[in-house]
Amino acid sequence: MSHNSFGHLFRLTTWGESHGPAIGCVVDGCPPRIALSEADVQPWLDLRRPGQSKFTTQRQEPDTVRILSGVFEGMTTGTPIAMVIDNVDQRSRDYGDIATRYRPGHADLAYDLKYGIRDYRGGGRSSARETAMRVAGGAVARLVLGAGVRIRGALVQMGPHGIDRSRWDWAQVRENPFFCPDPVAAAQWENYLAGIRKTGSSCGAVIEIVAEGVAPGLGAPIYGKLDADIAAALMGINAVKGVEIGEGFAAAALSGEANADEMRMDDGEVAFGSNHAGGILGGISTGQPIVARFAVKPTSSILTPRKSVDRAGQDVEVTTKGRHDPCVGIRAVPVGEAMLALVLADHLMRHRAQNPDAPVRAALPRN
């Protein structure tokens, strides 16, 4: 299987399956002399870790990371950084009934059609278990970006229920099990998801990721557009079916006057009156906050019998057993943050390689 690597100069390769002995990653292209230890990675993994509330899968994985290479005396060496997480709570027997059956909404059929073989234990490589290593790689990317760049994510819609943006409070994101910035919506979602979970069904979600402090100039105007790479990164997360930057699809309903982000001079620098563009113009960062959203479909593993087929070409009914998230979008929040960090770190290094003497802000022409 190819295509297990992401990025150009700052590159992440992941390996492993949901029910294999371990999952891991290799971060290549990290600059040397950056302080790095497991303690820099583990807190981000803990945010994604399963089994932390009744609203996520009850698979109990500590997700304890070990760094195997690329670090000496607490500093990166510039060589590949290998990290590994042991799988300790697999229940492969839960998937015996679907060994020859294709679960609707899953990648089972597509894998079999492409490779002629599939790991039916929890989806194997296609399982969201793999995203733990993206979070680990994203932790290293954050260090490359530096303390001046802050990347935060929040769940802004669960099923049909969105937040009230007038109540947005970043401090609330860590105060509820949903990464929700609206405390009123979080309380409503608790009742909503409890009902979904009780019936054995699932729901989708929308996640918003914001990166502040990103330098202008990242990205390229044609085939290296920053927003295109962000969209590809977020679209590559399991169960994601849609991505938008800035106003996204809502921009289609705006007039040209409303959508254009007006500019003015403020203390010698360009200031924007709005951020409909989501911090990116012509594929290049402007220095404004980068805003991206992605939509996650309802978890495909549900208890309700669904019609399907098996490998023998027979019509069957499939009921998915095992432990699953009733809303996979919850734990996708730290994954989305990590993917944005990986893209930004890669583009920062590409920018420095092409423009080593470029100023932090381009000088403006004088009248």
N, C-alpha and C positions, 0 to 999 in steps of 0.2 A: 504494500500500500504506500503510495507516494503522497505528497502534499501534507506532510505533518509539521512543516515549518512555516513560520510567519515572520515577516519583516525582511529588511535588506541589510543594513549595516548593524542594527541591533536586532538580533534574530532569536526567536524562541522555537524550539522543537520539543514536542511532547511525545510521550510514549506510554503504553500500558492500557489495560482494560479494566472495566468496572469490577469484575470478579477475578482478576489475576492477582498474583502475589503483591504487586506494588504498581504505583504509577509514578512517573517522573518526567523531568524536563531537562533540557540543556539550553542555557542562555549563552549565546555567542556574540561577541562584539562589545561586551561591556568594557568600558575604559578601566585602566588599572588605577590602583590607589584610592578606591572608594571603600570606606568602612562597611563591612557586611558580615553579618552572622545570622544564625537561625532566628535570633530574637528580633531581627529587622523584618523577617518574613512571616513569622508565626501569627502576629496579631491580625494580619489581613486574612490569613487562612481561617482563623477563628471566627471571623465575621461570616464566612461562607459555610462553615462546618455544619454537617447535618445533625439532626436530633436535638436542637437547642430549644425548640418549642413544639407544642402539639400541632402547629401549623406547617411543619416541614416533615420530611421523611424521618422515621425513627431509626434508621440505620445509624448505629453508634460508631462513628469513625473519629478518632482523636485528631486525625490529619496532622500528626507530628512530622515536621519536615527535617530532613538531614541534608546538609551541604556536603557533597562528596569531592568536589574539585573546584578549582578556580579561585580559591581563597587561601591566603597564607598570612599568618599572624594578624588575622582580623581584617585584612585588606584584599580587595580584588587584585588579581595578578594580570588581568588582560587576557587570560586564557579561558576556555569554556567553563562555565559554572554549571555543574550538574547537581540537581536536587532530586530527592526521592521521598515518597510517602508510602508507607506500608498500608495495604488493605487488611483490615483485621476483623471485619464484621460482615463477610459475604454470606448469603444464604442462596446458593446456586440452586438448591432443590426447589425453590419457589418458582423457578422458570422451566421446570421439566415438562409441564403441560403444553408449553408453546415452542418446544424444540423444533417442531415441524410446521408450526402454524405462524402466520404473519399477523402481528398485532396492528390493527388499523391506526393510522396516525404515526406509527413508528417507522424507522428506517429498515425494518426487517426485510421487506420485499425488495427494496432498492439495493441493499447490500447483496442479497442472494442473486439478483439479476446481474449485478456488476462483477462480483467475485466468485460466485458459485459456492460460497461457504460463508457462514456467519456465526458469530459467537452469540448465542441466544441468552446467555446469562446476564441479565440486566442490560442487554444491548451491546455488551462488549465495548468496542472502541467508540461507538456512537453515544454511549452513556454520558450524562452530564457529570459523572464522576471525574472525567478527564479535565473539567474546567478548574479543578483545584490547582492544577499545575499552571494554568494561565494566571491564576491569582498569585502563585509563587513567583512567576516571571514578572508579573506586574509590580510586585514589591521591589524587585531589583530596578525596574524601569523608573519607579518613583525616585529612587536614590540618584539615578542618572539625571533626572530632570531637576533635582535639587529642591530645597525647602521652599523656594519661592513659587513653586507651582503646586496648587492645591486641587485635587480631583475628588469630587464628592458625587454620590449618587443617591437617588431617592425613588421610591415607588410612588407614582403619581396617579395610577388608576389600577383598580382591581376589579376584574369582570367589567360590568358597566358603570361602576362607581368611581368617579374621579375625585380629586382633592379640590378644596377651595383655595386657590392660590393666594388669596388675601390673608390666609392663616399660615402661610409657608414659614416654617421655623426650622432651620437646619439642626438646632439643638435637639429637636424632637426625634430625629431620624434614629438615634441610638436608644431612645426611650421606649420603643415599642417593637414587637417582633416582626414588623413589616417594612422597616426602613422608611416609614411614612413621615413626611414633614408637617402634616396636618393632624393634630391630636384628635380632633373631632372625627375626621375620616377614619383614623386608626381604630377608634372605638367602634365605629359602624362596621368596619371590615372584619373585626373580630367576630361579630355575630353572623355576618354574611358567610365568612369562610368556615365557621363552625358548622353551619347548615350544609354547605357544600361537602365538607369532609364527612359528615354523618351519613350522607346519601351515597358515599363512595365515588362521587364525581370530582370534577376539577374546574378551574377557571383560569383565564388568562390575565395578563397584566401589562402595564406600560411603565417603563423605567426611564428616568431622566438622569443624564450624567452631565456634570458641569466641571470644566477645567478652568481655573482662574490663574492668572500670572503667566500665561503662555506668551512667549516672545513673538512679536510679529515676524513674518518672513518664512515661517515653516510651510512647506508644501511647494508644489510646482504647478504651473498653469495648464498643463495638458495631461500627461499620463501619470503624473505623480501628485494629483490633487490631494490635499490634506483631507478634505471632506469625503472624497471617494474612498480613501484608505480607511477612514474612520467607519464609514458605512460598511465596508467589507469586513472589518474587524468585528463590528457589532452583529452583522448579519451572520457571521460564522459561529456565534454562540448558539448552543443547542436550543431548539424550539422557537427561535426568533423568526418572525415572518414579516417584519417591516422596520425600517429605520428612517429617521428624518433628522435634518440638521436645522437649527434655528426654528423659524416658523414652519418649515417643512411643507406638508400638504396644505396647511392653512394659508400659505402664501398665495395659493391659486385664487383665493377669494378676496385678496387685498388689491387695492388700486396701486399703481406705480408710486403715487405720492405717499401712500401709507406704508408701503413696503420698504422704500428707500431709507436707509439709516443716515439722517442728516449729520453733518460734521461742523465743528467750529474749533477755533483755537482756544486753548485753556492753559495759561501759564507756559506757553511755548510748545505745547504738545497738542496733537489732534485729539479732540474729544467727540464722542458719538452721542447723539440724542436718543438712540434706541439700539437694539441688537437683534433685529429681525433676521439678519444673516447668520446668526449663531457664531460670530467670531471668525468667519472665513469668507473671503471675497476672491473670486477667481481661482479657487483652490489653494489660497495662501492665507495664513493666519494674520489677523489685523491687530492683535494685542488685546482685543476684547475677550470676555469669557467665551469659551467654546461650549456650545450647548447642543447636545444630541439626545434623541429619544429612540427607544426601540420597543416594539410590541412583541410579547411572548404569548404563544398560543396556549390554550388549556393543556395541562398535562395529559398525554395520550394514554397513560396507564390508569385505567378506571375499573371499577368493579362491575359496572353494567355490561352484560353480554353484548358484543358487537359482531355483526356478520363479517366473515372474512373467508379466506381460502388457505389451504395448506400446500406443502411442496408437491403433493401428489395430484394437485389440481382439483381437490374436493372442496365443496362448500362446507364451512364450519362456523361455529360460534366461538368467540374468544373472550375469556374473562381474565384480566391480568391480575395475578397475585403479586405478593411482595410488598415492599415498603416504598411509598412514593410520596412526592410533594403534591398536595392538593392544588397548590399554586406555585409552579416552578419559578415564577417571576420573582418571588421573594429572595431566594438565594442567588438570583441572577444579578442583583444590584452590585455586590462586590466583584462579580465577574466582569460586568460592564465597565466598572472603574478600572480594572486591571487592563482590559483590552484598550481603553483609551490611553492609559499610561504607556503601554507598549508602542502604540502608534506614535505618540508624541515623542518618546525617547528615540525611536528610529528616525523620525523626521528631523529632530534636533541634530542628530549626528550627521545626517545627510546634508543638512543646511550648513553645518560647520565645515564639512568636507568641501563643499562647493564654494562657500563664501567665508573662508577663515578670517578675513579682515573686515567683514560686514559689521557695521555698528548695530547696537541693540535696537535703535530706532533710526530709520532712514531720515536723513536731513530733508526738510521741506524746501522747495524753491522759494526764494524771496521775491517780493514785488519790486 
